[in-house]
């Protein structure tokens, strides 16, 4: 496995397991297979985490457990974001309510910065 990427090694390791694995355990096994020293493992852990987050072969589950996406249902790997859309729409409406125009229809900029005292109002 020395010529494989870290994510390829993780894919092979997870393929041999029957259930999800914690990130810490997965990283420990990957770094052992890759032959990393402790120092090199410490330097590479962040890039490994980023790589598996972006790799569509993997699924991040609750409690920072990882599994192969192919073993998971759509609902498990794609959280319901409809409530997020509602929150975003509410925020957009609130922002629109805060916009002010003068009598000529020009946008009035709101600022809490006080030029005279050179500070922000609280």
Contact map, one row per residue, 1 for C-alpha under 8 A:
11110000100000000000000000000000110000000000000000000000000000000000000000000000000000000000000000000000000000000000000000
11110000000000000000000000000000111000000000000000000000000000000000000000000000000000000000000000000000000000000000000000
11111000000000000000000000000000000000000000000000000000000000000000000000000000000000000000000000000000000000000000000000
11111101100000000000000000000000000000000000000000000000000000000000000000000000000000000000000000000000000000000000000000
00111111100000000000000000000000000000000000000000000000000000000000000000000000000000000000000000000000000000000000000000
00011111110000000000000000000100010000000000000100000000000000000000000000000000000000000000000000000000000000000000000000
00001111111000000000000000000000000000000000000100110010000000000000000000000000000000000000000000000000000000000000000000
00011111111100000000000000000000000000000000000000000000000000000000000000000000000000000000000000000000000000000000000000
10011111111110000000000000000100100000000000000000000000000000000000000000000000000000000000000000000000000000000000000000
00000111111111000000000001000100000000000000000000000000000000000000000000000000000000000000000000000000000000000000000000
00000011111111100000000000000000000000000000000000000000110000000001000000000000000000000000000000000000000000000000000000
00000001111111110000000000000000000000000000000000000000000000000000000000000000000000000000000000000000000000000000000000
00000000111111111000000001001100000000000000000000000000000000000000000000000000000000000000000000000000000000000000000000
00000000011111111101100000000000000000000000000000000000000000000011000000000000000000000000000000000000000000000000000000
00000000001111111100000000000000000000000000000000000000000000000001000000000000000000000000000000000000000000000000000000
00000000000111111100000000000000000000000000000000000000000000000000000000000000000000000000000000000000000000000000000000
00000000000011111111000000000000000000000000000000000000000000000000000000000000000000000000000000000000000000000000000000
00000000000001111111000000000000000000000000000000000000000000000000000000000000000000000000000000000000000000000000000000
00000000000000001111100000000000000000000000000000000000000000000010000000000000000000000000000000000000000000000000000000
00000000000001001111110000000000000000000000000000000000000000001110000000000000000000000000000000000000000000000000000000
00000000000001000011111011000000000000000000000000000000000000001110000000000000000000000000000000000000000000000000000000
00000000000000000001111111000000000000000000000000000000000000111100000000000000000000000000000000000000000000000000000000
00000000000000000000111111100000000000000000000000000000000000011100000000000000000000000000000000000000000000000000000000
00000000000000000000011111110000000000000000000000000000000000000000000000000000000000000000000000000000000000000000000000
00000000000000000000111111111000000000000000000000000000000000000000000000000000000000000000000000000000000000000000000000
00000000010010000000111111111100000000000000000000000000000000000000000000000000000000000000000000000000000000000000000000
00000000000000000000001111111110000000000000100000000000000000000000000000000000000000000000000000000000000000000000000000
00000000000000000000000111111111000000000000000000000000000000000000000000000000000000000000000000000000000000000000000000
00000000000010000000000011111111100000000000000000000000000000000000000000000000000000000000000000000000000000000000000000
00000100110010000000000001111111110000000000000000000000000000000000000000000000000000000000000000000000000000000000000000
00000000000000000000000000111111111100001000000000000000000000000000000000000000000000000000000000000000000000000000000000
00000000000000000000000000011111111100000000000000000000000000000000000000000000000000000000000000000000000000000000000000
11000000100000000000000000001111111100000000000000000000000000000000000000000000000000000000000000000000000000000000000000
11000100000000000000000000000111111100000000000000000000000000000000000000000000000000000000000000000000000000000000000000
01000000000000000000000000000011111110000000000000000000000000000000000000000000000000000000000000000000000000000000000000
00000000000000000000000000000011111111111000000000000000000000000000000000000000000000000000000000000000000000000000000000
00000000000000000000000000000000001111111000000000000000000000000000000000000000000000000000000000000000000000000000000000
00000000000000000000000000000000000111111100000000000000000000000000000000000000000000000000000000000000000000000000000000
00000000000000000000000000000000000111111110000000000000000000000000000000000000000000000000000000000000000000000000000000
00000000000000000000000000000000000111111111000000000000000000000000000000000000000000000000000000000000000000000000000000
00000000000000000000000000000010000111111111100000000000000000000000000000000000000000000000000000000000000000000000000000
00000000000000000000000000000000000001111111100000000000000000000000000000000000000000000000000000000000000000000000000000
00000000000000000000000000000000000000111111110000000000000000000000000000000000000000000000000000000000000000000000000000
00000000000000000000000000000000000000011111111100000000000000000000000000000000000000000000000000000000000000000000000000
00000000000000000000000000100000000000001111111110000000000000000000000000000000000000000000000000000000000000000000000000
00000000000000000000000000000000000000000011111111000000000000000000000000000000000000000000000000000000000000000000000000
00000000000000000000000000000000000000000001111111100000000000000000000000000000000000000000000000000000000000000000000000
00000110000000000000000000000000000000000001111111110000000000000000000000000000000000000000000000000000000000000000000000
00000000000000000000000000000000000000000000111111111000000000000000000000000000000000000000000000000000000000000000000000
00000000000000000000000000000000000000000000011111111100000000000000000000000000000000000000000000000000000000000000000000
00000010000000000000000000000000000000000000001111111110000000000000000000000000000000000000000000000000000000000000000000
00000010000000000000000000000000000000000000000111111111010000000000000000000000000000000000000000000000000000000000000000
00000000000000000000000000000000000000000000000011111111011100000000000000000000000000000000000000000000000000000000000000
00000000000000000000000000000000000000000000000001111111000000000000000000000000000000000000000000000000000000000000000000
00000010000000000000000000000000000000000000000000111111110000000000000000000000000000000000000000000000000000000000000000
00000000000000000000000000000000000000000000000000011111111000000000100000000000000000000000000000000000000000000000000000
00000000001000000000000000000000000000000000000000000011111000000001110000000000000000000000000000000000000000000000000000
00000000001000000000000000000000000000000000000000011011111100000111100000000000000000000000000000000000000000000000000000
00000000000000000000000000000000000000000000000000001001111110000111100100001000000000000000000000000000000000000000000000
00000000000000000000000000000000000000000000000000001000011111011110000000001000000000000000000000000000000000000000000000
00000000000000000000000000000000000000000000000000000000001111111110000000011000000000000000000000000000000000000000000000
00000000000000000000000000000000000000000000000000000000000111111000000000000000000000000000000000000000000000000000000000
00000000000000000000010000000000000000000000000000000000000011111000000000000000000000000000000000000000000000000000000000
00000000000000000000011000000000000000000000000000000000000111111100000000000000000000000000000000000000000000000000000000
00000000000000000001111000000000000000000000000000000000000111111110000000000000000000000000000000000000000000000000000000
00000000000000000001111000000000000000000000000000000000011110011111000000000000000000000000000000000000000000000000000000
00000000000001000011100000000000000000000000000000000000011110001111101100000000000000000000000000000000000000000000000000
00000000001001100000000000000000000000000000000000000000111000000111111100000000000000000000000000000000000000000000000000
00000000000000000000000000000000000000000000000000000001111000000011111110001000000000000000000000000000000000000000000000
00000000000000000000000000000000000000000000000000000000100000000001111110000000000000000000000000000000000000000000000000
00000000000000000000000000000000000000000000000000000000000000000011111110000000000000000000000000000000000000000000000000
00000000000000000000000000000000000000000000000000000000001000000011111111011000000000000000000000000000000000000000000000
00000000000000000000000000000000000000000000000000000000000000000000111111111000000000000000000000000000000000000000000000
00000000000000000000000000000000000000000000000000000000000000000000000111111100000000000000000000000000000000000000000000
00000000000000000000000000000000000000000000000000000000000000000000000011111111000000000000000000000000000000000000000000
00000000000000000000000000000000000000000000000000000000000010000000000111111110000000000000000000000000000000000000000000
00000000000000000000000000000000000000000000000000000000001110000000100111111110000000000000000000000000000000000000000000
00000000000000000000000000000000000000000000000000000000000000000000000001111111000000000000000000000000000000000000000000
00000000000000000000000000000000000000000000000000000000000000000000000000111111100000000000000000000000000000000000000000
00000000000000000000000000000000000000000000000000000000000000000000000000100111111000000000000000000000000000000000000000
00000000000000000000000000000000000000000000000000000000000000000000000000000011111110000000000000000000000000000000000000
00000000000000000000000000000000000000000000000000000000000000000000000000000001111111000000000000000000000000000000000000
00000000000000000000000000000000000000000000000000000000000000000000000000000001111111100000000000000000000000000000000000
00000000000000000000000000000000000000000000000000000000000000000000000000000000111111110000000000000000000000000000000000
00000000000000000000000000000000000000000000000000000000000000000000000000000000111111111000000000000000000000000000000000
00000000000000000000000000000000000000000000000000000000000000000000000000000000011111111100000000000000000000000000000000
00000000000000000000000000000000000000000000000000000000000000000000000000000000001111111110000000000000000000000000000000
00000000000000000000000000000000000000000000000000000000000000000000000000000000000111111111000000000000000000000000000000
00000000000000000000000000000000000000000000000000000000000000000000000000000000000011111111100000000000000000000000000000
00000000000000000000000000000000000000000000000000000000000000000000000000000000000001111111110000000000000000000000000000
00000000000000000000000000000000000000000000000000000000000000000000000000000000000000111111111000000000000000000000000000
00000000000000000000000000000000000000000000000000000000000000000000000000000000000000011111111100000000000000000000000000
00000000000000000000000000000000000000000000000000000000000000000000000000000000000000001111111110000000000000000000000000
00000000000000000000000000000000000000000000000000000000000000000000000000000000000000000111111111000000000000000000000000
00000000000000000000000000000000000000000000000000000000000000000000000000000000000000000011111111100000000000000000000000
00000000000000000000000000000000000000000000000000000000000000000000000000000000000000000001111111100000000000000000000000
00000000000000000000000000000000000000000000000000000000000000000000000000000000000000000000111111100000000000000000000000
00000000000000000000000000000000000000000000000000000000000000000000000000000000000000000000011111110000000000000000000000
00000000000000000000000000000000000000000000000000000000000000000000000000000000000000000000001111111000001100000000000000
00000000000000000000000000000000000000000000000000000000000000000000000000000000000000000000000001111100001110000000000000
00000000000000000000000000000000000000000000000000000000000000000000000000000000000000000000000000111111111100000000000000
00000000000000000000000000000000000000000000000000000000000000000000000000000000000000000000000000011111111100000000000000
00000000000000000000000000000000000000000000000000000000000000000000000000000000000000000000000000001111110000000000000000
00000000000000000000000000000000000000000000000000000000000000000000000000000000000000000000000000001111110000000000000000
00000000000000000000000000000000000000000000000000000000000000000000000000000000000000000000000000001111111000000000000000
00000000000000000000000000000000000000000000000000000000000000000000000000000000000000000000000000001111111100000000000000
00000000000000000000000000000000000000000000000000000000000000000000000000000000000000000000000000111100111110000000000000
00000000000000000000000000000000000000000000000000000000000000000000000000000000000000000000000000111100011111000000000000
00000000000000000000000000000000000000000000000000000000000000000000000000000000000000000000000000010000001111100000000000
00000000000000000000000000000000000000000000000000000000000000000000000000000000000000000000000000000000000111110000000000
00000000000000000000000000000000000000000000000000000000000000000000000000000000000000000000000000000000000011111000000000
00000000000000000000000000000000000000000000000000000000000000000000000000000000000000000000000000000000000001111100000111
00000000000000000000000000000000000000000000000000000000000000000000000000000000000000000000000000000000000000111110011110
00000000000000000000000000000000000000000000000000000000000000000000000000000000000000000000000000000000000000011111111110
00000000000000000000000000000000000000000000000000000000000000000000000000000000000000000000000000000000000000001111111000
00000000000000000000000000000000000000000000000000000000000000000000000000000000000000000000000000000000000000000111110000
00000000000000000000000000000000000000000000000000000000000000000000000000000000000000000000000000000000000000000111111000
00000000000000000000000000000000000000000000000000000000000000000000000000000000000000000000000000000000000000001111111100
00000000000000000000000000000000000000000000000000000000000000000000000000000000000000000000000000000000000000001110111110
00000000000000000000000000000000000000000000000000000000000000000000000000000000000000000000000000000000000000011100011111
00000000000000000000000000000000000000000000000000000000000000000000000000000000000000000000000000000000000000011100001111
00000000000000000000000000000000000000000000000000000000000000000000000000000000000000000000000000000000000000010000000111
